[in-house]
Amino acid sequence: MGSYIKVIILYKKAYWREKGFSGEMITDCKDSPLLTAYDDCKTNEKGEVQPALLVFLGGNMHRYWKQREDLKQ
């Protein structure tokens, strides 16, 4: 399957929905760590929506971001 990192980014507002966008994105940009993104908003038991995007980093960008010293804990 290759090398991938899955990240869920939480937001205060689903700004993409407010602008009429789906939140889905696919890119092959060599300067971006992002490979794909999907709307991952969830409604909790109180009926509140937690805006989120599910993002995958893959291939060479996965290896680059995984090796960055400034991101290691």
mmCIF file as Biopython writes it, N, C-alpha, C and O atoms, coordinates in Angstrom:
data_model
#
loop_
_atom_site.group_PDB
_atom_site.id
_atom_site.type_symbol
_atom_site.label_atom_id
_atom_site.label_alt_id
_atom_site.label_comp_id
_atom_site.label_asym_id
_atom_site.label_entity_id
_atom_site.label_seq_id
_atom_site.pdbx_PDB_ins_code
_atom_site.Cartn_x
_atom_site.Cartn_y
_atom_site.Cartn_z
_atom_site.occupancy
_atom_site.B_iso_or_equiv
_atom_site.auth_seq_id
_atom_site.auth_asym_id
_atom_site.pdbx_PDB_model_num
ATOM 1   N N  . MET A ? 1  ? 0.816   -1.197 0.000  1.0 0.0 1  A 1 
ATOM 2   C CA . MET A ? 1  ? 0.000   0.000  0.000  1.0 0.0 1  A 1 
ATOM 3   C C  . MET A ? 1  ? 0.859   1.259  0.000  1.0 0.0 1  A 1 
ATOM 4   O O  . MET A ? 1  ? 0.384   2.313  -0.425 1.0 0.0 1  A 1 
ATOM 5   N N  . GLY A ? 2  ? 2.099   1.188  0.459  1.0 0.0 2  A 1 
ATOM 6   C CA . GLY A ? 2  ? 2.932   2.380  0.494  1.0 0.0 2  A 1 
ATOM 7   C C  . GLY A ? 2  ? 3.013   2.981  1.882  1.0 0.0 2  A 1 
ATOM 8   O O  . GLY A ? 2  ? 2.568   2.390  2.866  1.0 0.0 2  A 1 
ATOM 9   N N  . SER A ? 3  ? 3.588   4.162  1.936  1.0 0.0 3  A 1 
ATOM 10  C CA . SER A ? 3  ? 3.786   4.861  3.212  1.0 0.0 3  A 1 
ATOM 11  C C  . SER A ? 3  ? 2.790   6.008  3.337  1.0 0.0 3  A 1 
ATOM 12  O O  . SER A ? 3  ? 2.729   6.884  2.474  1.0 0.0 3  A 1 
ATOM 13  N N  . TYR A ? 4  ? 2.017   5.998  4.408  1.0 0.0 4  A 1 
ATOM 14  C CA . TYR A ? 4  ? 1.024   7.041  4.629  1.0 0.0 4  A 1 
ATOM 15  C C  . TYR A ? 4  ? 0.977   7.432  6.100  1.0 0.0 4  A 1 
ATOM 16  O O  . TYR A ? 4  ? 1.256   6.623  6.985  1.0 0.0 4  A 1 
ATOM 17  N N  . ILE A ? 5  ? 0.617   8.686  6.340  1.0 0.0 5  A 1 
ATOM 18  C CA . ILE A ? 5  ? 0.326   9.165  7.682  1.0 0.0 5  A 1 
ATOM 19  C C  . ILE A ? 5  ? -1.098  9.707  7.638  1.0 0.0 5  A 1 
ATOM 20  O O  . ILE A ? 5  ? -1.441  10.468 6.733  1.0 0.0 5  A 1 
ATOM 21  N N  . LYS A ? 6  ? -1.931  9.325  8.603  1.0 0.0 6  A 1 
ATOM 22  C CA . LYS A ? 6  ? -3.300  9.836  8.697  1.0 0.0 6  A 1 
ATOM 23  C C  . LYS A ? 6  ? -3.348  10.872 9.812  1.0 0.0 6  A 1 
ATOM 24  O O  . LYS A ? 6  ? -2.868  10.630 10.919 1.0 0.0 6  A 1 
ATOM 25  N N  . VAL A ? 7  ? -3.935  12.034 9.505  1.0 0.0 7  A 1 
ATOM 26  C CA . VAL A ? 7  ? -4.035  13.131 10.471 1.0 0.0 7  A 1 
ATOM 27  C C  . VAL A ? 7  ? -5.480  13.619 10.484 1.0 0.0 7  A 1 
ATOM 28  O O  . VAL A ? 7  ? -6.098  13.758 9.429  1.0 0.0 7  A 1 
ATOM 29  N N  . ILE A ? 8  ? -6.018  13.878 11.672 1.0 0.0 8  A 1 
ATOM 30  C CA . ILE A ? 8  ? -7.331  14.503 11.796 1.0 0.0 8  A 1 
ATOM 31  C C  . ILE A ? 8  ? -7.114  15.890 12.376 1.0 0.0 8  A 1 
ATOM 32  O O  . ILE A ? 8  ? -6.587  16.033 13.479 1.0 0.0 8  A 1 
ATOM 33  N N  . ILE A ? 9  ? -7.522  16.911 11.629 1.0 0.0 9  A 1 
ATOM 34  C CA . ILE A ? 9  ? -7.358  18.301 12.046 1.0 0.0 9  A 1 
ATOM 35  C C  . ILE A ? 9  ? -8.717  18.823 12.510 1.0 0.0 9  A 1 
ATOM 36  O O  . ILE A ? 9  ? -9.689  18.802 11.755 1.0 0.0 9  A 1 
ATOM 37  N N  . LEU A ? 10 ? -8.777  19.292 13.761 1.0 0.0 10 A 1 
ATOM 38  C CA . LEU A ? 10 ? -10.015 19.824 14.325 1.0 0.0 10 A 1 
ATOM 39  C C  . LEU A ? 10 ? -10.068 21.334 14.152 1.0 0.0 10 A 1 
ATOM 40  O O  . LEU A ? 10 ? -9.050  22.015 14.277 1.0 0.0 10 A 1 
ATOM 41  N N  . TYR A ? 11 ? -11.248 21.852 13.864 1.0 0.0 11 A 1 
ATOM 42  C CA . TYR A ? 11 ? -11.466 23.281 13.652 1.0 0.0 11 A 1 
ATOM 43  C C  . TYR A ? 11 ? -12.593 23.781 14.551 1.0 0.0 11 A 1 
ATOM 44  O O  . TYR A ? 11 ? -13.397 22.994 15.051 1.0 0.0 11 A 1 
ATOM 45  N N  . LYS A ? 12 ? -12.641 25.078 14.748 1.0 0.0 12 A 1 
ATOM 46  C CA . LYS A ? 12 ? -13.757 25.689 15.486 1.0 0.0 12 A 1 
ATOM 47  C C  . LYS A ? 12 ? -14.990 25.786 14.613 1.0 0.0 12 A 1 
ATOM 48  O O  . LYS A ? 12 ? -16.114 25.639 15.094 1.0 0.0 12 A 1 
ATOM 49  N N  . LYS A ? 13 ? -14.777 26.038 13.301 1.0 0.0 13 A 1 
ATOM 50  C CA . LYS A ? 13 ? -15.886 26.157 12.360 1.0 0.0 13 A 1 
ATOM 51  C C  . LYS A ? 13 ? -15.541 25.380 11.097 1.0 0.0 13 A 1 
ATOM 52  O O  . LYS A ? 13 ? -14.376 25.280 10.711 1.0 0.0 13 A 1 
ATOM 53  N N  . ALA A ? 14 ? -16.563 24.835 10.467 1.0 0.0 14 A 1 
ATOM 54  C CA . ALA A ? 14 ? -16.370 24.140 9.190  1.0 0.0 14 A 1 
ATOM 55  C C  . ALA A ? 14 ? -16.422 25.186 8.077  1.0 0.0 14 A 1 
ATOM 56  O O  . ALA A ? 14 ? -17.403 25.280 7.339  1.0 0.0 14 A 1 
ATOM 57  N N  . TYR A ? 15 ? -15.344 25.970 7.970  1.0 0.0 15 A 1 
ATOM 58  C CA . TYR A ? 15 ? -15.302 27.101 7.037  1.0 0.0 15 A 1 
ATOM 59  C C  . TYR A ? 15 ? -15.538 26.665 5.601  1.0 0.0 15 A 1 
ATOM 60  O O  . TYR A ? 15 ? -16.092 27.430 4.812  1.0 0.0 15 A 1 
ATOM 61  N N  . TRP A ? 16 ? -15.132 25.459 5.245  1.0 0.0 16 A 1 
ATOM 62  C CA . TRP A ? 16 ? -15.322 24.971 3.886  1.0 0.0 16 A 1 
ATOM 63  C C  . TRP A ? 16 ? -16.794 24.764 3.577  1.0 0.0 16 A 1 
ATOM 64  O O  . TRP A ? 16 ? -17.230 25.012 2.453  1.0 0.0 16 A 1 
ATOM 65  N N  . ARG A ? 17 ? -17.555 24.317 4.547  1.0 0.0 17 A 1 
ATOM 66  C CA . ARG A ? 17 ? -18.999 24.145 4.346  1.0 0.0 17 A 1 
ATOM 67  C C  . ARG A ? 17 ? -19.678 25.494 4.209  1.0 0.0 17 A 1 
ATOM 68  O O  . ARG A ? 17 ? -20.567 25.661 3.375  1.0 0.0 17 A 1 
ATOM 69  N N  . GLU A ? 18 ? -19.258 26.475 5.035  1.0 0.0 18 A 1 
ATOM 70  C CA . GLU A ? 18 ? -19.842 27.823 4.990  1.0 0.0 18 A 1 
ATOM 71  C C  . GLU A ? 18 ? -19.628 28.474 3.624  1.0 0.0 18 A 1 
ATOM 72  O O  . GLU A ? 18 ? -20.418 29.322 3.208  1.0 0.0 18 A 1 
ATOM 73  N N  . LYS A ? 19 ? -18.551 28.074 2.923  1.0 0.0 19 A 1 
ATOM 74  C CA . LYS A ? 19 ? -18.245 28.638 1.602  1.0 0.0 19 A 1 
ATOM 75  C C  . LYS A ? 19 ? -18.788 27.770 0.463  1.0 0.0 19 A 1 
ATOM 76  O O  . LYS A ? 19 ? -18.557 28.058 -0.711 1.0 0.0 19 A 1 
ATOM 77  N N  . GLY A ? 20 ? -19.511 26.706 0.824  1.0 0.0 20 A 1 
ATOM 78  C CA . GLY A ? 20 ? -20.122 25.849 -0.177 1.0 0.0 20 A 1 
ATOM 79  C C  . GLY A ? 20 ? -19.219 24.755 -0.729 1.0 0.0 20 A 1 
ATOM 80  O O  . GLY A ? 20 ? -19.525 24.164 -1.765 1.0 0.0 20 A 1 
ATOM 81  N N  . PHE A ? 21 ? -18.103 24.479 -0.046 1.0 0.0 21 A 1 
ATOM 82  C CA . PHE A ? 21 ? -17.181 23.438 -0.489 1.0 0.0 21 A 1 
ATOM 83  C C  . PHE A ? 21 ? -17.441 22.136 0.267  1.0 0.0 21 A 1 
ATOM 84  O O  . PHE A ? 21 ? -18.018 22.141 1.354  1.0 0.0 21 A 1 
ATOM 85  N N  . SER A ? 22 ? -17.009 21.030 -0.321 1.0 0.0 22 A 1 
ATOM 86  C CA . SER A ? 22 ? -17.240 19.709 0.270  1.0 0.0 22 A 1 
ATOM 87  C C  . SER A ? 22 ? -16.209 19.329 1.326  1.0 0.0 22 A 1 
ATOM 88  O O  . SER A ? 22 ? -16.482 18.490 2.185  1.0 0.0 22 A 1 
ATOM 89  N N  . GLY A ? 23 ? -15.030 19.939 1.270  1.0 0.0 23 A 1 
ATOM 90  C CA . GLY A ? 23 ? -13.956 19.548 2.181  1.0 0.0 23 A 1 
ATOM 91  C C  . GLY A ? 23 ? -13.087 18.449 1.600  1.0 0.0 23 A 1 
ATOM 92  O O  . GLY A ? 23 ? -12.092 18.059 2.211  1.0 0.0 23 A 1 
ATOM 93  N N  . GLU A ? 24 ? -13.450 17.945 0.428  1.0 0.0 24 A 1 
ATOM 94  C CA . GLU A ? 24 ? -12.659 16.902 -0.216 1.0 0.0 24 A 1 
ATOM 95  C C  . GLU A ? 24 ? -11.636 17.540 -1.156 1.0 0.0 24 A 1 
ATOM 96  O O  . GLU A ? 24 ? -11.961 18.430 -1.942 1.0 0.0 24 A 1 
ATOM 97  N N  . MET A ? 25 ? -10.382 17.061 -1.055 1.0 0.0 25 A 1 
ATOM 98  C CA . MET A ? 25 ? -9.328  17.619 -1.885 1.0 0.0 25 A 1 
ATOM 99  C C  . MET A ? 25 ? -8.319  16.524 -2.222 1.0 0.0 25 A 1 
ATOM 100 O O  . MET A ? 25 ? -7.980  15.688 -1.384 1.0 0.0 25 A 1 
ATOM 101 N N  . ILE A ? 26 ? -7.855  16.551 -3.454 1.0 0.0 26 A 1 
ATOM 102 C CA . ILE A ? 26 ? -6.808  15.646 -3.900 1.0 0.0 26 A 1 
ATOM 103 C C  . ILE A ? 26 ? -5.764  16.502 -4.609 1.0 0.0 26 A 1 
ATOM 104 O O  . ILE A ? 26 ? -6.107  17.353 -5.430 1.0 0.0 26 A 1 
ATOM 105 N N  . THR A ? 27 ? -4.493  16.277 -4.293 1.0 0.0 27 A 1 
ATOM 106 C CA . THR A ? 27 ? -3.440  17.063 -4.916 1.0 0.0 27 A 1 
ATOM 107 C C  . THR A ? 27 ? -2.233  16.200 -5.254 1.0 0.0 27 A 1 
ATOM 108 O O  . THR A ? 27 ? -1.987  15.165 -4.635 1.0 0.0 27 A 1 
ATOM 109 N N  . ASP A ? 28 ? -1.504  16.647 -6.234 1.0 0.0 28 A 1 
ATOM 110 C CA . ASP A ? 28 ? -0.224  16.010 -6.555 1.0 0.0 28 A 1 
ATOM 111 C C  . ASP A ? 28 ? 0.891   17.053 -6.481 1.0 0.0 28 A 1 
ATOM 112 O O  . ASP A ? 28 ? 1.960   16.870 -7.063 1.0 0.0 28 A 1 
ATOM 113 N N  . CYS A ? 29 ? 0.635   18.140 -5.768 1.0 0.0 29 A 1 
ATOM 114 C CA . CYS A ? 29 ? 1.602   19.221 -5.617 1.0 0.0 29 A 1 
ATOM 115 C C  . CYS A ? 29 ? 2.842   18.708 -4.890 1.0 0.0 29 A 1 
ATOM 116 O O  . CYS A ? 29 ? 2.732   18.141 -3.803 1.0 0.0 29 A 1 
ATOM 117 N N  . LYS A ? 30 ? 4.006   18.902 -5.476 1.0 0.0 30 A 1 
ATOM 118 C CA . LYS A ? 30 ? 5.242   18.372 -4.901 1.0 0.0 30 A 1 
ATOM 119 C C  . LYS A ? 30 ? 5.720   19.160 -3.684 1.0 0.0 30 A 1 
ATOM 120 O O  . LYS A ? 30 ? 6.569   18.675 -2.935 1.0 0.0 30 A 1 
ATOM 121 N N  . ASP A ? 31 ? 5.186   20.374 -3.470 1.0 0.0 31 A 1 
ATOM 122 C CA . ASP A ? 31 ? 5.603   21.199 -2.339 1.0 0.0 31 A 1 
ATOM 123 C C  . ASP A ? 31 ? 4.683   21.064 -1.128 1.0 0.0 31 A 1 
ATOM 124 O O  . ASP A ? 31 ? 4.935   21.670 -0.087 1.0 0.0 31 A 1 
ATOM 125 N N  . SER A ? 32 ? 3.644   20.292 -1.257 1.0 0.0 32 A 1 
ATOM 126 C CA . SER A ? 32 ? 2.666   20.156 -0.183 1.0 0.0 32 A 1 
ATOM 127 C C  . SER A ? 32 ? 2.754   18.765 0.443  1.0 0.0 32 A 1 
ATOM 128 O O  . SER A ? 32 ? 2.908   17.772 -0.267 1.0 0.0 32 A 1 
ATOM 129 N N  . PRO A ? 33 ? 2.657   18.694 1.770  1.0 0.0 33 A 1 
ATOM 130 C CA . PRO A ? 33 ? 2.630   17.376 2.401  1.0 0.0 33 A 1 
ATOM 131 C C  . PRO A ? 33 ? 1.285   16.677 2.228  1.0 0.0 33 A 1 
ATOM 132 O O  . PRO A ? 33 ? 1.176   15.469 2.438  1.0 0.0 33 A 1 
ATOM 133 N N  . LEU A ? 34 ? 0.266   17.438 1.847  1.0 0.0 34 A 1 
ATOM 134 C CA . LEU A ? 34 ? -1.088  16.918 1.727  1.0 0.0 34 A 1 
ATOM 135 C C  . LEU A ? 34 ? -1.240  16.074 0.479  1.0 0.0 34 A 1 
ATOM 136 O O  . LEU A ? 34 ? -0.813  16.485 -0.600 1.0 0.0 34 A 1 
ATOM 137 N N  . LEU A ? 35 ? -1.836  14.911 0.605  1.0 0.0 35 A 1 
ATOM 138 C CA . LEU A ? 35 ? -2.148  14.060 -0.532 1.0 0.0 35 A 1 
ATOM 139 C C  . LEU A ? 35 ? -3.650  14.106 -0.807 1.0 0.0 35 A 1 
ATOM 140 O O  . LEU A ? 35 ? -4.074  14.409 -1.922 1.0 0.0 35 A 1 
ATOM 141 N N  . THR A ? 36 ? -4.452  13.803 0.215  1.0 0.0 36 A 1 
ATOM 142 C CA . THR A ? 36 ? -5.912  13.892 0.112  1.0 0.0 36 A 1 
ATOM 143 C C  . THR A ? 36 ? -6.471  14.401 1.429  1.0 0.0 36 A 1 
ATOM 144 O O  . THR A ? 36 ? -5.850  14.255 2.482  1.0 0.0 36 A 1 
ATOM 145 N N  . ALA A ? 37 ? -7.657  15.001 1.355  1.0 0.0 37 A 1 
ATOM 146 C CA . ALA A ? 37 ? -8.364  15.465 2.552  1.0 0.0 37 A 1 
ATOM 147 C C  . ALA A ? 37 ? -9.851  15.203 2.360  1.0 0.0 37 A 1 
ATOM 148 O O  . ALA A ? 37 ? -10.367 15.266 1.245  1.0 0.0 37 A 1 
ATOM 149 N N  . TYR A ? 38 ? -10.527 14.911 3.458  1.0 0.0 38 A 1 
ATOM 150 C CA . TYR A ? 38 ? -11.954 14.609 3.431  1.0 0.0 38 A 1 
ATOM 151 C C  . TYR A ? 38 ? -12.633 15.256 4.631  1.0 0.0 38 A 1 
ATOM 152 O O  . TYR A ? 38 ? -12.058 15.336 5.716  1.0 0.0 38 A 1 
ATOM 153 N N  . ASP A ? 39 ? -13.864 15.718 4.424  1.0 0.0 39 A 1 
ATOM 154 C CA . ASP A ? 39 ? -14.668 16.249 5.520  1.0 0.0 39 A 1 
ATOM 155 C C  . ASP A ? 39 ? -14.895 15.124 6.526  1.0 0.0 39 A 1 
ATOM 156 O O  . ASP A ? 39 ? -15.364 14.047 6.157  1.0 0.0 39 A 1 
ATOM 157 N N  . ASP A ? 40 ? -14.570 15.363 7.772  1.0 0.0 40 A 1 
ATOM 158 C CA . ASP A ? 40 ? -14.723 14.344 8.823  1.0 0.0 40 A 1 
ATOM 159 C C  . ASP A ? 40 ? -15.487 14.902 10.017 1.0 0.0 40 A 1 
ATOM 160 O O  . ASP A ? 40 ? -15.236 14.512 11.157 1.0 0.0 40 A 1 
ATOM 161 N N  . CYS A ? 41 ? -16.434 15.827 9.751  1.0 0.0 41 A 1 
ATOM 162 C CA . CYS A ? 41 ? -17.232 16.416 10.832 1.0 0.0 41 A 1 
ATOM 163 C C  . CYS A ? 41 ? -18.102 15.343 11.477 1.0 0.0 41 A 1 
ATOM 164 O O  . CYS A ? 41 ? -18.715 14.527 10.788 1.0 0.0 41 A 1 
ATOM 165 N N  . LYS A ? 42 ? -18.146 15.355 12.789 1.0 0.0 42 A 1 
ATOM 166 C CA . LYS A ? 42 ? -18.941 14.386 13.542 1.0 0.0 42 A 1 
ATOM 167 C C  . LYS A ? 42 ? -19.891 15.126 14.480 1.0 0.0 42 A 1 
ATOM 168 O O  . LYS A ? 42 ? -19.554 16.187 15.006 1.0 0.0 42 A 1 
ATOM 169 N N  . THR A ? 43 ? -21.070 14.566 14.684 1.0 0.0 43 A 1 
ATOM 170 C CA . THR A ? 43 ? -22.033 15.115 15.639 1.0 0.0 43 A 1 
ATOM 171 C C  . THR A ? 43 ? -21.948 14.295 16.915 1.0 0.0 43 A 1 
ATOM 172 O O  . THR A ? 43 ? -22.033 13.067 16.874 1.0 0.0 43 A 1 
ATOM 173 N N  . ASN A ? 44 ? -21.780 14.974 18.056 1.0 0.0 44 A 1 
ATOM 174 C CA . ASN A ? 44 ? -21.690 14.262 19.333 1.0 0.0 44 A 1 
ATOM 175 C C  . ASN A ? 44 ? -23.082 14.005 19.916 1.0 0.0 44 A 1 
ATOM 176 O O  . ASN A ? 44 ? -24.095 14.351 19.308 1.0 0.0 44 A 1 
ATOM 177 N N  . GLU A ? 45 ? -23.115 13.407 21.079 1.0 0.0 45 A 1 
ATOM 178 C CA . GLU A ? 45 ? -24.388 13.047 21.717 1.0 0.0 45 A 1 
ATOM 179 C C  . GLU A ? 45 ? -25.232 14.256 22.097 1.0 0.0 45 A 1 
ATOM 180 O O  . GLU A ? 45 ? -26.436 14.120 22.311 1.0 0.0 45 A 1 
ATOM 181 N N  . LYS A ? 46 ? -24.623 15.437 22.186 1.0 0.0 46 A 1 
ATOM 182 C CA . LYS A ? 46 ? -25.348 16.677 22.494 1.0 0.0 46 A 1 
ATOM 183 C C  . LYS A ? 46 ? -25.893 17.350 21.235 1.0 0.0 46 A 1 
ATOM 184 O O  . LYS A ? 46 ? -26.563 18.380 21.315 1.0 0.0 46 A 1 
ATOM 185 N N  . GLY A ? 47 ? -25.604 16.765 20.076 1.0 0.0 47 A 1 
ATOM 186 C CA . GLY A ? 47 ? -26.049 17.340 18.822 1.0 0.0 47 A 1 
ATOM 187 C C  . GLY A ? 47 ? -25.117 18.418 18.286 1.0 0.0 47 A 1 
ATOM 188 O O  . GLY A ? 47 ? -25.450 19.095 17.313 1.0 0.0 47 A 1 
ATOM 189 N N  . GLU A ? 48 ? -23.958 18.583 18.908 1.0 0.0 48 A 1 
ATOM 190 C CA . GLU A ? 48 ? -22.983 19.575 18.474 1.0 0.0 48 A 1 
ATOM 191 C C  . GLU A ? 48 ? -22.071 18.955 17.427 1.0 0.0 48 A 1 
ATOM 192 O O  . GLU A ? 48 ? -21.684 17.792 17.537 1.0 0.0 48 A 1 
ATOM 193 N N  . VAL A ? 49 ? -21.734 19.732 16.420 1.0 0.0 49 A 1 
ATOM 194 C CA . VAL A ? 49 ? -20.856 19.250 15.357 1.0 0.0 49 A 1 
ATOM 195 C C  . VAL A ? 49 ? -19.413 19.656 15.652 1.0 0.0 49 A 1 
ATOM 196 O O  . VAL A ? 49 ? -19.138 20.821 15.941 1.0 0.0 49 A 1 
ATOM 197 N N  . GLN A ? 50 ? -18.500 18.697 15.578 1.0 0.0 50 A 1 
ATOM 198 C CA . GLN A ? 50 ? -17.064 18.978 15.693 1.0 0.0 50 A 1 
ATOM 199 C C  . GLN A ? 50 ? -16.494 19.016 14.274 1.0 0.0 50 A 1 
ATOM 200 O O  . GLN A ? 50 ? -16.301 17.969 13.657 1.0 0.0 50 A 1 
ATOM 201 N N  . PRO A ? 51 ? -16.224 20.222 13.752 1.0 0.0 51 A 1 
ATOM 202 C CA . PRO A ? 51 ? -15.640 20.317 12.415 1.0 0.0 51 A 1 
ATOM 203 C C  . PRO A ? 51 ? -14.246 19.692 12.380 1.0 0.0 51 A 1 
ATOM 204 O O  . PRO A ? 51 ? -13.430 19.913 13.275 1.0 0.0 51 A 1 
ATOM 205 N N  . ALA A ? 52 ? -13.989 18.915 11.340 1.0 0.0 52 A 1 
ATOM 206 C CA . ALA A ? 52 ? -12.695 18.252 11.206 1.0 0.0 52 A 1 
ATOM 207 C C  . ALA A ? 52 ? -12.439 17.878 9.755  1.0 0.0 52 A 1 
ATOM 208 O O  . ALA A ? 52 ? -13.365 17.652 8.975  1.0 0.0 52 A 1 
ATOM 209 N N  . LEU A ? 53 ? -11.162 17.820 9.416  1.0 0.0 53 A 1 
ATOM 210 C CA . LEU A ? 53 ? -10.729 17.291 8.125  1.0 0.0 53 A 1 
ATOM 211 C C  . LEU A ? 53 ? -9.827  16.101 8.382  1.0 0.0 53 A 1 
ATOM 212 O O  . LEU A ? 53 ? -8.941  16.154 9.235  1.0 0.0 53 A 1 
ATOM 213 N N  . LEU A ? 54 ? -10.053 15.034 7.646  1.0 0.0 54 A 1 
ATOM 214 C CA . LEU A ? 54 ? -9.210  13.842 7.685  1.0 0.0 54 A 1 
ATOM 215 C C  . LEU A ? 54 ? -8.223  13.972 6.526  1.0 0.0 54 A 1 
ATOM 216 O O  . LEU A ? 54 ? -8.632  14.095 5.372  1.0 0.0 54 A 1 
ATOM 217 N N  . VAL A ? 55 ? -6.926  13.943 6.833  1.0 0.0 55 A 1 
ATOM 218 C CA . VAL A ? 55 ? -5.892  14.217 5.843  1.0 0.0 55 A 1 
ATOM 219 C C  . VAL A ? 55 ? -4.929  13.034 5.769  1.0 0.0 55 A 1 
ATOM 220 O O  . VAL A ? 55 ? -4.568  12.451 6.792  1.0 0.0 55 A 1 
ATOM 221 N N  . PHE A ? 56 ? -4.525  12.690 4.567  1.0 0.0 56 A 1 
ATOM 222 C CA . PHE A ? 56 ? -3.511  11.659 4.362  1.0 0.0 56 A 1 
ATOM 223 C C  . PHE A ? 56 ? -2.277  12.288 3.727  1.0 0.0 56 A 1 
ATOM 224 O O  . PHE A ? 56 ? -2.378  13.048 2.763  1.0 0.0 56 A 1 
ATOM 225 N N  . LEU A ? 57 ? -1.117  11.963 4.278  1.0 0.0 57 A 1 
ATOM 226 C CA . LEU A ? 57 ? 0.170   12.327 3.708  1.0 0.0 57 A 1 
ATOM 227 C C  . LEU A ? 57 ? 0.745   11.043 3.138  1.0 0.0 57 A 1 
ATOM 228 O O  . LEU A ? 57 ? 0.693   10.003 3.793  1.0 0.0 57 A 1 
ATOM 229 N N  . GLY A ? 58 ? 1.291   11.095 1.936  1.0 0.0 58 A 1 
ATOM 230 C CA . GLY A ? 58 ? 1.751   9.839  1.362  1.0 0.0 58 A 1 
ATOM 231 C C  . GLY A ? 58 ? 2.999   9.943  0.521  1.0 0.0 58 A 1 
ATOM 232 O O  . GLY A ? 58 ? 3.445   11.036 0.171  1.0 0.0 58 A 1 
ATOM 233 N N  . GLY A ? 59 ? 3.560   8.786  0.200  1.0 0.0 59 A 1 
ATOM 234 C CA . GLY A ? 59 ? 4.700   8.675  -0.686 1.0 0.0 59 A 1 
ATOM 235 C C  . GLY A ? 59 ? 5.919   9.433  -0.208 1.0 0.0 59 A 1 
ATOM 236 O O  . GLY A ? 59 ? 6.278   9.376  0.968  1.0 0.0 59 A 1 
ATOM 237 N N  . ASN A ? 60 ? 6.561   10.153 -1.137 1.0 0.0 60 A 1 
ATOM 238 C CA . ASN A ? 60 ? 7.766   10.902 -0.807 1.0 0.0 60 A 1 
ATOM 239 C C  . ASN A ? 60 ? 7.517   11.963 0.256  1.0 0.0 60 A 1 
ATOM 240 O O  . ASN A ? 60 ? 8.381   12.203 1.099  1.0 0.0 60 A 1 
ATOM 241 N N  . MET A ? 61 ? 6.342   12.606 0.231  1.0 0.0 61 A 1 
ATOM 242 C CA . MET A ? 61 ? 6.050   13.633 1.224  1.0 0.0 61 A 1 
ATOM 243 C C  . MET A ? 61 ? 5.934   13.014 2.620  1.0 0.0 61 A 1 
ATOM 244 O O  . MET A ? 61 ? 6.326   13.639 3.605  1.0 0.0 61 A 1 
ATOM 245 N N  . HIS A ? 62 ? 5.403   11.802 2.713  1.0 0.0 62 A 1 
ATOM 246 C CA . HIS A ? 62 ? 5.351   11.111 3.998  1.0 0.0 62 A 1 
ATOM 247 C C  . HIS A ? 62 ? 6.762   10.929 4.542  1.0 0.0 62 A 1 
ATOM 248 O O  . HIS A ? 62 ? 7.028   11.220 5.708  1.0 0.0 62 A 1 
ATOM 249 N N  . ARG A ? 63 ? 7.654   10.451 3.703  1.0 0.0 63 A 1 
ATOM 250 C CA . ARG A ? 63 ? 9.036   10.227 4.146  1.0 0.0 63 A 1 
ATOM 251 C C  . ARG A ? 63 ? 9.717   11.536 4.541  1.0 0.0 63 A 1 
ATOM 252 O O  . ARG A ? 63 ? 10.440  11.583 5.536  1.0 0.0 63 A 1 
ATOM 253 N N  . TYR A ? 64 ? 9.491   12.592 3.769  1.0 0.0 64 A 1 
ATOM 254 C CA . TYR A ? 64 ? 10.083  13.894 4.083  1.0 0.0 64 A 1 
ATOM 255 C C  . TYR A ? 64 ? 9.605   14.408 5.444  1.0 0.0 64 A 1 
ATOM 256 O O  . TYR A ? 64 ? 10.418  14.787 6.287  1.0 0.0 64 A 1 
ATOM 257 N N  . TRP A ? 65 ? 8.295   14.421 5.656  1.0 0.0 65 A 1 
ATOM 258 C CA . TRP A ? 65 ? 7.740   14.954 6.909  1.0 0.0 65 A 1 
ATOM 259 C C  . TRP A ? 65 ? 8.075   14.052 8.093  1.0 0.0 65 A 1 
ATOM 260 O O  . TRP A ? 65 ? 8.231   14.544 9.211  1.0 0.0 65 A 1 
ATOM 261 N N  . LYS A ? 66 ? 8.187   12.763 7.874  1.0 0.0 66 A 1 
ATOM 262 C CA . LYS A ? 66 ? 8.531   11.844 8.957  1.0 0.0 66 A 1 
ATOM 263 C C  . LYS A ? 66 ? 9.962   12.070 9.436  1.0 0.0 66 A 1 
ATOM 264 O O  . LYS A ? 66 ? 10.244  11.875 10.618 1.0 0.0 66 A 1 
ATOM 265 N N  . GLN A ? 67 ? 10.866  12.474 8.556  1.0 0.0 67 A 1 
ATOM 266 C CA . GLN A ? 67 ? 12.274  12.656 8.899  1.0 0.0 67 A 1 
ATOM 267 C C  . GLN A ? 67 ? 12.606  14.055 9.424  1.0 0.0 67 A 1 
ATOM 268 O O  . GLN A ? 67 ? 13.730  14.274 9.878  1.0 0.0 67 A 1 
ATOM 269 N N  . ARG A ? 68 ? 11.685  14.995 9.380  1.0 0.0 68 A 1 
ATOM 270 C CA . ARG A ? 68 ? 11.995  16.366 9.803  1.0 0.0 68 A 1 
ATOM 271 C C  . ARG A ? 68 ? 12.301  16.414 11.298 1.0 0.0 68 A 1 
ATOM 272 O O  . ARG A ? 68 ? 11.472  16.029 12.123 1.0 0.0 68 A 1 
ATOM 273 N N  . GLU A ? 69 ? 13.466  16.878 11.627 1.0 0.0 69 A 1 
ATOM 274 C CA . GLU A ? 69 ? 13.921  16.947 13.025 1.0 0.0 69 A 1 
ATOM 275 C C  . GLU A ? 69 ? 13.080  17.907 13.864 1.0 0.0 69 A 1 
ATOM 276 O O  . GLU A ? 69 ? 12.859  17.656 15.049 1.0 0.0 69 A 1 
ATOM 277 N N  . ASP A ? 70 ? 12.612  18.993 13.271 1.0 0.0 70 A 1 
ATOM 278 C CA . ASP A ? 70 ? 11.867  19.985 14.041 1.0 0.0 70 A 1 
ATOM 279 C C  . ASP A ? 70 ? 10.476  19.497 14.446 1.0 0.0 70 A 1 
ATOM 280 O O  . ASP A ? 70 ? 9.814   20.138 15.262 1.0 0.0 70 A 1 
ATOM 281 N N  . LEU A ? 71 ? 10.028  18.376 13.890 1.0 0.0 71 A 1 
ATOM 282 C CA . LEU A ? 71 ? 8.718   17.829 14.251 1.0 0.0 71 A 1 
ATOM 283 C C  . LEU A ? 71 ? 8.810   16.662 15.219 1.0 0.0 71 A 1 
ATOM 284 O O  . LEU A ? 71 ? 7.792   16.209 15.744 1.0 0.0 71 A 1 
ATOM 285 N N  . LYS A ? 72 ? 10.025  16.170 15.461 1.0 0.0 72 A 1 
ATOM 286 C CA . LYS A ? 72 ? 10.187  15.023 16.348 1.0 0.0 72 A 1 
ATOM 287 C C  . LYS A ? 72 ? 10.071  15.461 17.799 1.0 0.0 72 A 1 
ATOM 288 O O  . LYS A ? 72 ? 10.497  16.556 18.166 1.0 0.0 72 A 1 
ATOM 289 N N  . GLN A ? 73 ? 9.494   14.602 18.611 1.0 0.0 73 A 1 
ATOM 290 C CA . GLN A ? 73 ? 9.290   14.929 20.024 1.0 0.0 73 A 1 
ATOM 291 C C  . GLN A ? 73 ? 10.431  14.425 20.870 1.0 0.0 73 A 1 
ATOM 292 O O  . GLN A ? 73 ? 10.427  14.611 22.086 1.0 0.0 73 A 1 
#
